[in-house]
Amino acid sequence: MFAQALTASQTYAADPRGWLVLVGASGSGKTHLAAAITNERLRQDEKALFIFLPDLLDHLRSAYAPNAEMAYDTLFHQVREASFLVVDDLGAQASTPWAEEKLFQILNHRFTGRLPTVVTLSSDLEAVEPRLRSRLSDPEISRVIALATEAKDSAFDGVLGLPRFQAMTFASFRSTRTDLTVEQGRSVDAGFRAARTFAEKPDGWLVFMGDHGVGKTHLAAAVANERVERGSKVLLVVVPDLLDHLRYTFQPGGDVTYDEAFEEVKRVPMLVMDDLGAHSTSPWAQEKLYQIINYRYNAQLPMVVTTNLSLDDLERTEPRIASRLADTRFSVVLGIDATDFRIDRPPSTRYQRSPTSDW
């Protein structure tokens, strides 16, 4: 991956058009590449401005002082209008409404004017504030390069590494089946197309509902595998196993504490929750799942959910979770009505909604 990033950086330095976004953990080389691009522009007698984002925000705050060396308006204009700008370490700044607004104003202006800009960030794009993420990931102006990084320990086993889940890709999904009715075929095709779109640009939540064997898990895993291929941090958990794992972490002497495991699944940039509703219902389980889903709802972190329950089922058993999954401002819910491709049985119709439904 570094070789690809190096080639892209050299090409960009020679003729900077649009944006170049370098994503990688500390030590991956992204700042080195950004600085090299800046030096190459200076070597060509072109103007270039390299800023470390937390320092920039500190300078902007201090510029409000009466005795500041440079007035706030002058400094803000200089950065916003720079003919070539490098913003290093996006995400390292203190996240406050003021800081987010100043950063958005700078980058949105440069986005609108298509001013050459290099951005480096240590977190995945999915963890970036949604307004900024939409601009950083816009394929018409921005090229995103993920640098290989040293794998971090996870509180969860690598479910995506299991052969069963590795084989679940878009290429291996049966998006057309001759054993389905026209309506059933449309249902499966709609799920396939929605999953492909989400994998290209994760935004909000994607919820698959349907009986066992209709392809929900395959599509969810295909999204996860596609995002991993693009360098994103993804966690796929099977809900009953997730709850068992959280219970296990309460035991003394474990390798991972409960807080570490719980925080990871809450905050991971991209989460896939498979088989919601298959767990044993208890007040503890309901509360843990609600805390995870509610946190990701408020933080607007991308998530894919599969369940064999309908929204009506969830409203009866998990009303707080159902209200968030069904929020059409943030979530797309798709009911897949088809026969189980592994056995011969009539399809269910309990996931179908009326023609006026938003699904």
C-alpha positions in Angstrom: 0.0 0.0 0.0 2.9 2.4 0.7 4.2 2.0 -2.8 0.8 2.9 -4.2 0.7 6.0 -1.9 4.2 7.0 -2.9 3.3 6.8 -6.6 0.1 8.8 -6.1 1.9 11.4 -4.0 4.6 11.9 -6.7 2.0 12.2 -9.4 0.0 14.7 -7.3 3.1 16.8 -6.5 3.9 17.1 -10.2 0.4 18.3 -11.1 -1.8 18.9 -8.0 -5.5 18.8 -9.0 -8.3 18.2 -6.6 -7.6 16.7 -3.2 -5.4 13.9 -1.9 -6.4 12.3 1.3 -3.8 10.0 3.1 -5.2 7.8 5.8 -3.1 5.8 8.2 -2.0 5.4 11.8 1.0 7.1 13.4 4.1 5.8 11.8 2.5 4.8 8.5 4.3 7.5 6.5 1.4 9.8 5.6 2.9 13.0 7.1 6.3 12.2 5.4 4.5 12.0 2.1 2.5 15.2 2.7 5.7 17.0 3.6 7.5 15.6 0.5 4.7 16.9 -1.7 5.0 20.3 -0.1 8.8 20.4 -0.6 8.4 19.4 -4.2 5.9 22.3 -4.8 8.4 24.7 -3.2 11.2 23.3 -5.3 9.1 24.2 -8.3 8.9 27.8 -7.0 5.2 27.3 -6.2 3.6 28.6 -3.0 2.6 26.0 -0.5 1.3 26.1 3.1 1.7 23.1 5.5 -0.2 23.3 8.7 -0.5 20.9 11.7 -4.2 21.2 12.4 -4.2 21.4 16.3 -1.6 24.2 16.0 -3.7 26.0 13.4 -6.7 26.0 15.7 -4.5 27.2 18.6 -3.3 30.1 16.4 -6.8 31.0 15.4 -7.9 31.1 19.0 -4.9 33.3 20.0 -5.6 35.6 17.1 -8.7 36.9 18.9 -6.3 38.6 21.5 -5.9 42.4 21.0 -2.1 42.1 20.9 -2.0 39.1 18.5 0.8 39.2 15.9 -1.7 38.5 13.1 -5.4 39.4 13.2 -7.9 36.5 13.1 -9.4 37.5 9.8 -6.0 37.7 8.1 -4.9 34.3 9.4 -8.2 32.6 8.5 -8.1 34.1 5.0 -4.5 33.1 4.4 -5.3 29.5 5.2 -8.6 29.3 3.4 -7.3 30.9 0.2 -3.9 29.3 0.1 -3.0 28.3 -3.5 -1.8 24.9 -2.2 -2.6 23.6 1.3 -1.6 20.6 3.4 -3.7 19.9 6.5 -1.8 17.4 8.7 -3.4 15.2 11.3 -7.1 15.8 10.9 -8.8 14.3 13.9 -6.0 15.1 16.3 -7.7 18.4 17.2 -9.8 18.9 20.3 -13.4 18.2 19.1 -15.5 21.2 20.0 -18.3 22.9 18.1 -16.1 25.9 17.4 -13.2 23.8 16.1 -15.5 21.7 13.9 -17.1 24.8 12.4 -13.8 26.6 11.7 -12.4 23.5 10.0 -15.5 23.0 8.0 -15.5 26.6 6.8 -11.9 26.2 5.6 -12.3 22.9 3.9 -15.8 23.6 2.5 -14.5 26.8 0.8 -11.6 24.9 -0.7 -13.9 22.1 -1.8 -16.3 24.5 -3.5 -13.4 26.3 -5.2 -11.6 23.0 -6.0 -8.4 24.3 -4.5 -5.5 21.8 -4.3 -5.4 20.3 -0.8 -3.7 17.4 0.9 -5.2 16.0 4.1 -3.7 13.4 6.4 -5.7 11.7 9.1 -5.1 8.8 11.5 -8.7 7.7 12.0 -10.9 6.1 9.3 -13.0 8.4 7.2 -16.1 6.9 8.8 -15.1 8.5 12.1 -14.9 12.0 10.6 -17.8 14.4 11.1 -20.4 13.7 8.4 -20.2 17.1 6.6 -16.4 16.8 6.3 -16.5 13.2 5.4 -18.8 13.8 2.4 -16.3 16.3 1.0 -13.1 14.2 1.8 -14.6 11.1 0.1 -16.2 12.8 -2.9 -14.8 10.9 -5.9 -15.2 13.8 -8.2 -12.6 15.9 -6.4 -10.8 13.7 -3.9 -8.6 10.6 -4.0 -8.3 8.6 -0.8 -5.3 6.5 -0.2 -5.1 4.1 2.8 -1.6 3.3 4.0 -0.9 -0.1 5.6 -0.6 0.1 9.3 0.5 -2.1 12.1 -2.6 -4.1 13.2 -3.9 -3.1 16.6 -5.1 -5.7 19.1 -8.8 -6.1 19.1 -11.0 -7.2 22.0 -12.9 -9.5 19.5 -11.8 -12.5 17.5 -11.4 -11.8 13.8 -14.8 -13.1 12.6 -14.2 -11.6 9.1 -11.1 -13.8 8.9 -13.2 -17.0 9.2 -13.5 -18.9 5.8 -17.3 -18.6 5.9 -17.3 -14.9 6.1 -14.3 -14.4 3.8 -16.2 -16.1 1.0 -19.1 -13.7 1.4 -18.3 -11.2 -1.3 -20.4 -9.3 -3.9 -18.9 -11.5 -6.6 -20.2 -14.7 -4.9 -23.6 -13.4 -4.1 -26.5 -14.9 -6.1 -28.2 -11.7 -7.0 -30.4 -13.4 -9.6 -32.3 -16.7 -8.9 -34.6 -18.6 -11.2 -36.5 -20.1 -8.3 -38.0 -16.7 -7.2 -41.1 -14.9 -8.2 -40.7 -11.5 -9.9 -41.4 -9.7 -6.6 -39.0 -11.9 -4.7 -36.3 -11.3 -7.3 -36.8 -7.6 -7.0 -36.5 -7.8 -3.2 -33.2 -9.6 -3.5 -31.9 -7.3 -6.2 -32.8 -4.2 -4.2 -30.8 -5.6 -1.2 -27.8 -6.3 -3.4 -27.8 -2.9 -5.0 -28.2 -1.1 -1.7 -25.3 -3.1 -0.2 -23.1 -2.2 -3.2 -23.9 1.5 -2.9 -23.3 1.5 0.9 -20.0 -0.3 0.5 -18.9 2.4 -2.0 -19.8 5.3 0.4 -21.0 4.3 3.9 -23.4 6.9 5.2 -25.9 6.2 7.9 -27.2 2.7 8.6 -28.3 -0.2 6.4 -30.7 -2.7 8.0 -31.6 -6.0 6.3 -34.7 -7.8 7.5 -35.7 -11.3 6.3 -36.0 -15.0 7.1 -32.9 -17.2 7.5 -31.2 -18.0 4.3 -32.3 -15.1 2.1 -28.8 -13.5 1.9 -28.8 -10.9 4.6 -25.6 -12.0 6.3 -23.9 -12.5 2.9 -24.7 -8.9 1.9 -23.6 -7.5 5.3 -20.3 -9.4 5.2 -19.8 -8.4 1.6 -20.0 -4.7 2.7 -17.5 -5.4 5.5 -15.1 -7.2 3.2 -15.3 -4.4 0.6 -14.5 -1.8 3.2 -11.6 -3.8 4.6 -10.2 -4.0 1.0 -10.3 -0.2 0.9 -8.3 0.1 4.1 -11.1 0.8 6.6 -11.4 -0.5 10.1 -14.4 -2.8 10.3 -15.8 -5.0 13.1 -18.3 -7.7 12.3 -20.0 -9.2 15.3 -22.7 -11.9 15.6 -25.0 -10.5 18.3 -25.4 -13.6 20.5 -21.6 -14.1 20.4 -21.0 -10.4 21.2 -23.2 -10.6 24.3 -21.4 -13.8 25.4 -18.1 -12.1 24.9 -19.1 -9.0 26.9 -20.3 -11.3 29.8 -17.0 -13.1 29.7 -15.0 -9.9 30.2 -16.5 -9.5 33.6 -14.4 -12.4 34.8 -11.2 -11.4 36.7 -7.9 -12.2 35.0 -9.1 -11.9 31.5 -7.0 -10.6 28.6 -9.5 -7.8 27.8 -11.5 -5.7 30.2 -15.2 -5.2 29.8 -14.7 -1.4 29.2 -12.2 -2.1 26.5 -14.5 -4.5 24.6 -17.6 -2.4 25.1 -15.9 0.8 23.9 -14.4 -0.9 20.9 -17.8 -2.1 19.6 -19.4 1.3 20.3 -16.8 3.4 18.6 -15.3 1.3 15.8 -15.6 3.4 12.6 -17.6 0.7 10.8 -19.8 -1.9 12.6 -21.7 -4.9 11.2 -24.1 -6.5 13.7 -25.3 -9.8 12.4 -28.4 -11.7 13.7 -29.9 -9.0 15.9 -32.8 -10.7 17.8 -31.3 -14.1 17.9 -29.9 -13.4 21.4 -31.5 -14.4 24.7 -33.6 -11.5 25.8 -32.8 -10.2 29.3 -32.8 -6.7 30.8 -28.9 -6.7 30.8 -28.8 -7.8 27.1 -31.4 -5.2 26.1 -29.5 -2.4 27.9 -26.1 -3.3 26.4 -27.5 -3.4 22.8 -29.4 -0.2 23.3 -26.3 1.6 24.6 -24.2 0.5 21.6 -26.9 1.3 19.1 -27.8 4.6 20.7 -24.2 5.7 20.9 -23.7 5.0 17.2 -27.0 6.7 16.4 -26.0 9.9 18.2 -22.4 9.8 16.8 -23.8 9.0 13.3 -21.3 6.2 12.9 -22.0 3.8 9.9 -23.5 0.4 10.7 -25.0 -2.6 8.9 -27.6 -4.7 10.8 -29.2 -8.0 9.9 -32.2 -9.4 11.7 -34.9 -12.0 11.1 -37.3 -9.9 13.0 -39.7 -7.4 11.4 -40.0 -3.8 12.6 -43.3 -4.8 14.3 -41.5 -7.6 16.1 -38.7 -5.2 17.3 -41.2 -2.5 18.3 -42.8 -5.1 20.7 -39.5 -6.4 22.2 -37.0 -3.7 21.7 -38.9 -0.4 21.2 -36.0 1.9 21.8 -33.8 0.1 19.3 -36.6 -0.1 16.8 -37.2 3.6 16.9 -33.5 4.3 15.9 -33.3 1.6 13.3 -36.5 2.9 11.7 -35.4 6.6 11.6 -35.5 7.3 7.8 -33.4 10.4 8.2 -30.4 8.1 9.0 -31.3 4.5 8.3 -32.4 2.5 5.2 -34.4 -0.6 6.1 -34.8 -3.3 3.5 -37.0 -6.3 3.9 -35.8 -9.2 1.8 -38.7 -11.6 1.1 -37.4 -14.7 -0.7 -37.1 -18.5 -0.2 -34.2 -19.9 1.7 -31.7 -20.7 -1.0 -30.6 -23.8 1.0 -34.0 -25.5 1.4 -37.3 -25.5 -0.4 -40.0 -23.7 1.5 -42.6 -21.0 0.7 -41.5 -17.4 1.3 -42.7 -15.3 4.3 -44.6 -12.1 3.7 -44.3 -10.6 7.1 -41.5 -8.2 6.0 -43.6 -6.7 3.3 -45.0 -3.2 3.8 -47.9 -1.4 2.0 -47.2 0.4 -1.3 -46.9 3.7 0.7 -44.0 2.3 2.9 -40.7 4.2 2.9 -38.8 0.9 2.5 
